[in-house]
Amino acid sequence: MFQGKAVMTTPVPVPDAMEKRIRIFCHYYGMAWLCPVDKRVLQDILTGMLAQVSACAVPETPAAVELFLLDDAHLSKANRQYMHCCGPTNVLSFPGGHGAVGTLLLSLDALRRECLFYGQDAGEHMVRLLAHGLAHLCGLEHGAAMNALCDRLQRHGFVVLASAW
């Protein structure tokens, strides 16, 4: 469970059209048992996070988000090809630019490994990774502005996650 302060986010209306702005793809055979969050809940989390982003002043607001749930092998390949780094990582972000589709690649293997290593709840850690990746899609680099946006997105994600349990 979330160990931080229970802070509610300001509700942002989610238009019906916004729900169509999130697409989730799974290229991992074990997704049914490895993904800690049901696909519908994941859709709700990302839809709400995108609505939160639309209410903030960020350099770029993605028109839509595509989330690919992958294994370490696929993330390693993408990390090497696009970031010129060896090995897997937990999440990669590929901004599409203002008004374009942004893409997130998330490794379910890395998610599970980090949860075991850090002793974190898998659903909550997934929310943290999604918030971090979405902040990069908005054109933010690591720093105070990114931390503030991630905190806002995480609070929203934790509320949606808690209501699903």
C-alpha positions as a Markdown table, in Angstrom:
| # | Residue | x | y | z |
|---|---|---|---|---|
| 1 | Met | 0.0 | 0.0 | 0.0 |
| 2 | Phe | 1.0 | 3.6 | -0.5 |
| 3 | Gln | 3.0 | 4.8 | 2.5 |
| 4 | Gly | 2.9 | 8.5 | 1.8 |
| 5 | Lys | 0.4 | 11.2 | 2.9 |
| 6 | Ala | -3.1 | 10.6 | 1.7 |
| 7 | Val | -3.5 | 13.7 | -0.5 |
| 8 | Met | -6.4 | 13.9 | -2.9 |
| 9 | Thr | -5.9 | 15.4 | -6.4 |
| 10 | Thr | -8.2 | 18.0 | -7.8 |
| 11 | Pro | -10.7 | 16.2 | -10.0 |
| 12 | Val | -10.2 | 17.0 | -13.7 |
| 13 | Pro | -13.1 | 16.1 | -15.9 |
| 14 | Val | -12.3 | 13.3 | -18.3 |
| 15 | Pro | -14.1 | 13.8 | -21.6 |
| 16 | Asp | -15.3 | 10.6 | -23.4 |
| 17 | Ala | -13.0 | 11.4 | -26.3 |
| 18 | Met | -10.0 | 11.3 | -24.0 |
| 19 | Glu | -10.6 | 7.6 | -23.2 |
| 20 | Lys | -9.8 | 6.9 | -26.9 |
| 21 | Arg | -6.5 | 8.6 | -26.5 |
| 22 | Ile | -4.9 | 5.7 | -24.6 |
| 23 | Arg | -3.9 | 2.5 | -26.4 |
| 24 | Ile | -2.3 | -0.4 | -24.5 |
| 25 | Phe | -0.4 | -3.2 | -26.3 |
| 26 | Cys | 1.1 | -6.3 | -24.7 |
| 27 | His | 4.0 | -8.0 | -26.3 |
| 28 | Tyr | 4.7 | -10.3 | -23.3 |
| 29 | Tyr | 3.2 | -13.7 | -23.0 |
| 30 | Gly | 3.1 | -13.7 | -19.2 |
| 31 | Met | 1.2 | -10.4 | -19.1 |
| 32 | Ala | -1.9 | -11.9 | -17.5 |
| 33 | Trp | 0.1 | -12.9 | -14.4 |
| 34 | Leu | 3.0 | -10.4 | -14.5 |
| 35 | Cys | 1.0 | -7.2 | -14.9 |
| 36 | Pro | 0.0 | -6.0 | -11.4 |
| 37 | Val | -2.8 | -3.8 | -12.7 |
| 38 | Asp | -5.9 | -4.9 | -14.7 |
| 39 | Lys | -5.8 | -3.5 | -18.3 |
| 40 | Arg | -9.1 | -1.5 | -17.7 |
| 41 | Val | -7.7 | 0.0 | -14.5 |
| 42 | Leu | -4.5 | 0.8 | -16.3 |
| 43 | Gln | -6.5 | 2.5 | -19.0 |
| 44 | Asp | -8.3 | 4.6 | -16.3 |
| 45 | Ile | -5.0 | 5.5 | -14.6 |
| 46 | Leu | -3.5 | 6.7 | -17.9 |
| 47 | Thr | -6.6 | 8.5 | -19.0 |
| 48 | Gly | -6.8 | 10.4 | -15.8 |
| 49 | Met | -3.1 | 11.2 | -15.9 |
| 50 | Leu | -3.4 | 12.6 | -19.4 |
| 51 | Ala | -6.3 | 14.7 | -18.2 |
| 52 | Gln | -4.1 | 16.0 | -15.3 |
| 53 | Val | -1.3 | 16.8 | -17.8 |
| 54 | Ser | -3.8 | 18.8 | -20.0 |
| 55 | Ala | -4.6 | 20.9 | -16.9 |
| 56 | Cys | -0.9 | 21.7 | -16.3 |
| 57 | Ala | 1.5 | 24.1 | -18.0 |
| 58 | Val | 3.9 | 21.7 | -19.6 |
| 59 | Pro | 6.2 | 22.2 | -22.7 |
| 60 | Glu | 4.3 | 19.5 | -24.7 |
| 61 | Thr | 1.0 | 17.8 | -24.2 |
| 62 | Pro | 0.7 | 14.5 | -26.1 |
| 63 | Ala | -2.4 | 14.1 | -28.1 |
| 64 | Ala | -2.5 | 10.4 | -27.2 |
| 65 | Val | -0.4 | 7.8 | -25.4 |
| 66 | Glu | 0.5 | 4.3 | -26.6 |
| 67 | Leu | 1.8 | 2.0 | -23.8 |
| 68 | Phe | 3.7 | -1.2 | -24.7 |
| 69 | Leu | 4.1 | -3.7 | -22.0 |
| 70 | Leu | 7.3 | -5.7 | -22.8 |
| 71 | Asp | 9.9 | -8.0 | -21.4 |
| 72 | Asp | 13.5 | -7.2 | -20.6 |
| 73 | Ala | 14.7 | -8.5 | -24.0 |
| 74 | His | 12.6 | -6.1 | -25.9 |
| 75 | Leu | 13.4 | -3.2 | -23.7 |
| 76 | Ser | 17.1 | -4.0 | -23.9 |
| 77 | Lys | 16.9 | -3.9 | -27.7 |
| 78 | Ala | 15.0 | -0.6 | -27.7 |
| 79 | Asn | 17.4 | 0.9 | -25.1 |
| 80 | Arg | 20.4 | -0.1 | -27.3 |
| 81 | Gln | 18.8 | 1.0 | -30.5 |
| 82 | Tyr | 17.4 | 4.4 | -29.5 |
| 83 | Met | 19.3 | 5.4 | -26.3 |
| 84 | His | 22.7 | 3.7 | -27.1 |
| 85 | Cys | 22.7 | 2.1 | -23.6 |
| 86 | Cys | 23.3 | -1.6 | -22.9 |
| 87 | Gly | 20.8 | -3.7 | -20.9 |
| 88 | Pro | 17.2 | -3.3 | -19.9 |
| 89 | Thr | 15.6 | -0.4 | -18.2 |
| 90 | Asn | 12.2 | 0.0 | -16.6 |
| 91 | Val | 10.5 | 2.6 | -18.8 |
| 92 | Leu | 11.4 | 4.4 | -22.0 |
| 93 | Ser | 9.6 | 7.5 | -23.3 |
| 94 | Phe | 9.3 | 8.6 | -26.9 |
| 95 | Pro | 7.6 | 12.0 | -27.2 |
| 96 | Gly | 5.8 | 12.6 | -30.4 |
| 97 | Gly | 5.8 | 16.4 | -30.0 |
| 98 | His | 3.0 | 18.7 | -29.2 |
| 99 | Gly | -0.3 | 17.3 | -30.3 |
| 100 | Ala | 1.2 | 14.0 | -31.5 |
| 101 | Val | 1.2 | 10.5 | -30.1 |
| 102 | Gly | 3.7 | 9.7 | -27.4 |
| 103 | Thr | 5.0 | 6.2 | -26.8 |
| 104 | Leu | 5.9 | 4.5 | -23.5 |
| 105 | Leu | 7.7 | 1.2 | -23.3 |
| 106 | Leu | 7.5 | -0.5 | -19.9 |
| 107 | Ser | 9.3 | -3.7 | -18.9 |
| 108 | Leu | 7.2 | -5.9 | -16.7 |
| 109 | Asp | 10.4 | -7.9 | -15.8 |
| 110 | Ala | 12.1 | -4.7 | -14.5 |
| 111 | Leu | 8.9 | -3.7 | -12.7 |
| 112 | Arg | 8.8 | -7.0 | -10.8 |
| 113 | Arg | 12.5 | -7.0 | -10.1 |
| 114 | Glu | 12.5 | -3.5 | -8.7 |
| 115 | Cys | 9.5 | -4.3 | -6.5 |
| 116 | Leu | 11.4 | -7.2 | -5.0 |
| 117 | Phe | 14.6 | -5.2 | -4.7 |
| 118 | Tyr | 13.0 | -2.1 | -3.1 |
| 119 | Gly | 10.1 | -3.8 | -1.3 |
| 120 | Gln | 7.4 | -1.9 | -3.1 |
| 121 | Asp | 3.9 | -2.8 | -4.1 |
| 122 | Ala | 3.8 | -3.6 | -7.8 |
| 123 | Gly | 0.7 | -1.6 | -8.6 |
| 124 | Glu | 2.0 | 1.5 | -6.9 |
| 125 | His | 5.4 | 1.1 | -8.5 |
| 126 | Met | 3.7 | 0.8 | -11.9 |
| 127 | Val | 1.9 | 4.1 | -11.3 |
| 128 | Arg | 5.3 | 5.7 | -10.4 |
| 129 | Leu | 6.9 | 4.5 | -13.6 |
| 130 | Leu | 3.9 | 5.6 | -15.7 |
| 131 | Ala | 4.0 | 9.1 | -14.1 |
| 132 | His | 7.7 | 9.3 | -14.8 |
| 133 | Gly | 7.4 | 8.2 | -18.4 |
| 134 | Leu | 4.5 | 10.5 | -19.0 |
| 135 | Ala | 6.4 | 13.5 | -17.6 |
| 136 | His | 9.1 | 12.8 | -20.2 |
| 137 | Leu | 6.5 | 12.7 | -22.9 |
| 138 | Cys | 5.5 | 16.2 | -21.8 |
| 139 | Gly | 9.0 | 17.4 | -22.6 |
| 140 | Leu | 10.3 | 17.5 | -19.0 |
| 141 | Glu | 13.8 | 16.5 | -17.9 |
| 142 | His | 14.7 | 15.4 | -14.4 |
| 143 | Gly | 14.4 | 18.3 | -12.0 |
| 144 | Ala | 11.9 | 20.2 | -9.8 |
| 145 | Ala | 9.3 | 20.7 | -12.5 |
| 146 | Met | 9.3 | 17.0 | -13.4 |
| 147 | Asn | 9.2 | 16.0 | -9.8 |
| 148 | Ala | 6.1 | 18.3 | -9.2 |
| 149 | Leu | 4.3 | 16.9 | -12.2 |
| 150 | Cys | 5.2 | 13.3 | -11.2 |
| 151 | Asp | 3.8 | 13.9 | -7.7 |
| 152 | Arg | 0.6 | 15.2 | -9.1 |
| 153 | Leu | 0.2 | 12.3 | -11.6 |
| 154 | Gln | 1.1 | 9.7 | -8.9 |
| 155 | Arg | -1.5 | 11.1 | -6.5 |
| 156 | His | -4.1 | 10.7 | -9.2 |
| 157 | Gly | -2.9 | 7.2 | -10.1 |
| 158 | Phe | -2.9 | 6.1 | -6.5 |
| 159 | Val | -6.5 | 7.2 | -6.1 |
| 160 | Val | -7.6 | 5.3 | -9.1 |
| 161 | Leu | -5.6 | 2.2 | -8.0 |
| 162 | Ala | -7.1 | 2.4 | -4.5 |
| 163 | Ser | -10.7 | 2.6 | -5.9 |
| 164 | Ala | -10.1 | -0.5 | -8.0 |
| 165 | Trp | -9.2 | -2.6 | -5.0 |
